[in-house]
Amino acid sequence: MDIGIRVSTFGIYNNIMAFLTPSDFRKQSIKYLKDFKTFAKKSVSVAES
């Protein structure tokens, strides 16, 4: 039950941030997506580079 509360709180936080700062939220999401694609294709972590 505790984990469900954390997950729903995280979702609410994301929704609030997306509403308040849509361009910043979008830019950060795109950055995470690019980093993940690099990791998936090349197995290179962003933290290592």
N, C-alpha and C positions, 0 to 999 in steps of 0.2 A: 504494500500500500504506500509506503514511503517513496519508493522509486516512481510510482505513478504520479505522485504529487510533484516531484522534481521535474519529470518530463513535461507535465502540463505547464508548470511555471516557466520552463525554458521556452516553450512554444508561445506563451503569452508575451514574454520578454522580446522574442524575435518579432512578433506581430507589432508590438508597440514601437520598436526601433524602426521597422520597415515603414510604419505610418509617419513617424516624426522626421526621419531622415532617409527618404527613399533613395536618393542618388548615392549617398555614402554606403548605405546597406547593399545596394546593387553592386557598387564597385568592389566592396570587400567580398561579396559572394563570387564575383567573377574571378577575383584573385585566388580565392580558395579553390575554385574549379580548375583554373589553369595549373595551380600547384599539384592538385590531385591527378590531373591528366599526365603531367610530367612524371610524377611518381609511378603511375600505372604503366606508362609506356617504357620508361627508362630505369625504373626502380631506384631513382635518385631522390633522396629526401631533401626538402628545402632547407632543413636545419643543418644538413651536412655541407651545403654549398656556400 
